[in-house]
Amino acid sequence: MHLISPYAKFSPAIRDVINNPCPVSTIPIELLQEIFAFSVTKRSAPRIRVSVSRDELEPPGFLATALILTWVCSQWRQISLSMPELWGTMTIYNPKKPCVELTKVYLSRSGNVTPLNLHLRQEARPDNRTYPNPETCPEHRATVEIFKLWVPQAHRWRSISLELSYTPPSYELPKIPANVLCSLQKADLRFREKPRHSDIVIGALWENIFQSPLLRTAYWFDLPHALLSAPFSQLSEFKLSHSAADEVLSVLSSCPHLKRLDVIIPFESGVHQIPSESDIILPFLECLYLRGREHPRILGRLSAPALRELRVTDTCETPFAEVDSLERFLHRSCCTLKALRLMRGRRGGENAVFEYFTRASRHLASLEDLDLDWSMLSERVISLFSPGTINNVLSVPFPHLIDLELCDCVAEDGMISSMVESRAAAGSPLWAFVCTAAYGPSNSTGYSKDEAALQRLMQDGLHLCWCQLHEI
């Protein structure tokens, strides 16, 4: 046995001998590069948090995945520093001075041609008790400094996402030269608070963003004036919030290449569309999300033959009184849905949901993914998914359904597991099942029969999940 002196452990040769047997050291560099490139795209990555004084609301956060990779070992550090694309993604929460310094590091390591994906979010509004003038808030000052670092690199922006509680005045922000955002593909601007100068800043940002010939995704909130100059014919993904149904309909006819549409309409407008107006056909639309009171008026005008995913969140007093509009929309579109999500904020949707599934069953025959809200569940609704015998022939409703989520289920104990087991016995198992219960003792879901049966099914190989939410 050879004795190793205290100084020998620093020898590169001995270090290599010690490290080589580790499984992670045998991964090819090319594969590590692919893993590293994928890791920087995940928003759930750990943040670097910095201690701040107690008078500030939240510590700053920086999704510094690339920086963390350099701390693992010398090999990972060399690989990370040799990949400029890792340093082109910057996600910042509660920006303060330490985030400014990290931004400088990332920009210096990203090179001169790496596309930049930028996300900045102010999670908390300035505390007026601590900072009577929001412009003196450290979060505001850091936001301005980060903008001053980002704007000179505007020609490299591939995506920009801003969620601001306080918009800096235009005289503090650097100007973005016209026609410089030639590589921008995605823009998402959200402003929770609108001082008098915000419209000027927002308008100037959108004016430059809309000049990008590569813009394909646009999210904007409460900005109807920005709609006038938007390049709708370019967009494949479009999200509108706090706009009236008539405003949305007025621009959708100019969006022939949309693949994804997300609309939030939290209020009723006093203007109504003329029923005789022609349908708006979106031939490539695959995903449609509608939230708010006026979604029937949107569905009443749209036709989407390629639609695969539909999500509707209804806030009307009368639960799903618009069953007719949903059914007519599917009939008009002649689409085949793969995923459906129906959500409500109030109880009482059982009868409407039962009617909807009964009437629209032929449009849902290929359904694979279904998510139903707590307000709609009952024994009657759950029975829609249980196999039955019709004319002495076993019939399995929604035979392709593999992913079912039932939120806050309050059905009779044993009914959920009976439905799941009967589908499995009939040859149509649910491969992903999520059932959330918010009732019962803190150590149980309150459904002992279902809980035991689902555990048994999981042991048999089905991928089922029973979520427990304790009472608050």
Steps between C-alpha positions, in 0.01 A plus 500: 500500500648829398501791737380830357657814641274796593624684192430213261125555515547819300671315218292505177599140426374370834189717474421340165547150642258579782239664279500267202312211663204728579206420265443869428859528377431245229224704334616621157560873478251530213225350717588729792472798267150390398400459866641840593323669208169342605545594867514874435155492342327381820336772709502269804876519530641618836541870555802669647369706790693781660454630853355849518402739776185424697315805369478345153210271418663212311859399429603514134503183298698406191446171317874451463502143373808554285690652792406213731628250243845659522513428874468119470845404379779621272373298202148642528644847538706466182201369307268775630744778419547359148124522429394864447140387444472408869558861600247651264199416723443738793202466733489756781254540787489802733798665329746669734868592481639142515287413195663786309844352563385153393351649183843644413659156550243331280530755220879478501491119476227483236727638229391740230261293289317271746121561495370642828189376683418757766246485781465761773231496766430735787318275745415769755380856468711772663404549863383862522560501874867422445541677166258793464633549146505168307793626295721471809413130547807274449292272279418792271860618484622151416235467226628816334862382523416161350317670212809710435699178465242322285412774250847524333457128426147541358610363163552163675162483677313183409235527774417772752265456796426785742270481803528836671321638804644844432595624155809726495450845343600528137777753575678238715492223242740480205344532157469191282604597145247437228522175303764356734282218640547297184539166684212532748257207486305527827378797706308491828429830676297510823460814705307467825519868588459782252633844596439786260827445317443126443304538176791686343750233600274212400413660168867555416585139586223355286578732211850352481387144572247502217773587251667162543444285189543183711238578766279194544378517862344803664340530845360830612267617772259793512661666200231548233695784338781256420269290286487753219856448376547133589624270221218250546575306183837394649373369833474131582440550874284778634380591850266786589384605844258765626359563155135492401368214288435738211862617506622142487269408214599809306861382472466120479399517136848643433677206671486220240808315630406472868578166666433605859249757631450605863231758582406643839184714505417592862216739423196541278509765230191686397550435129379176344592348170239471228398131483498498120871581474712229337704247694868556572693196380834424665617201294818424700375564855591205725459639855222734616474636856202718592449659842228740606133582463485559128657188357170393333527802270851393401395140439195619308718653229799265482562192292816295568519173300849411632416556868640235737489667842219710650495663843202700621480677835148626564425775753134553411229485765312237297737202482578407145182653368702513178500125443335574166789724393757235590315228313438720194864608496620139484238413239590802286874431527475124429805462724615200702594603853781322681500711819215678679498703820183649650540722807260712703520723803161403644317180580202377305636389164396134523193511274668716237809281488293183475300655217814618325669159504179335385442737209862543390610139547559445129751787499676359807538138390878539465547688828825406676537766769214632716506742793179581690460757776370426851175687432388246239563167668230267624419132480295570188789673322755237603269229367558649153844336497402155632449214250146375456304246302287618208297231318711233669817658359764648730544872427798701628440877491797698375708189426817697423498693829835450674533815711217600735516765771216552747555790739363502855286194443205465739343185355391199702787297644596220263343642185826643359691174541207303359505715187876461459497124559210439261677692223817296557301175491335610173838560339504883521716582802581850614875529483507834680232569756507789748231538763527784751303498825493792741278336760546252783748475789850635462647150458246372246312603190174395659442227239634180651359265234627710212836550663554127554380409152719759328803381694427145379466620141831681523666178613355332192685745277250778433638852530250649742535787743282577800573850627425600856428863585471559872240739631625853558 
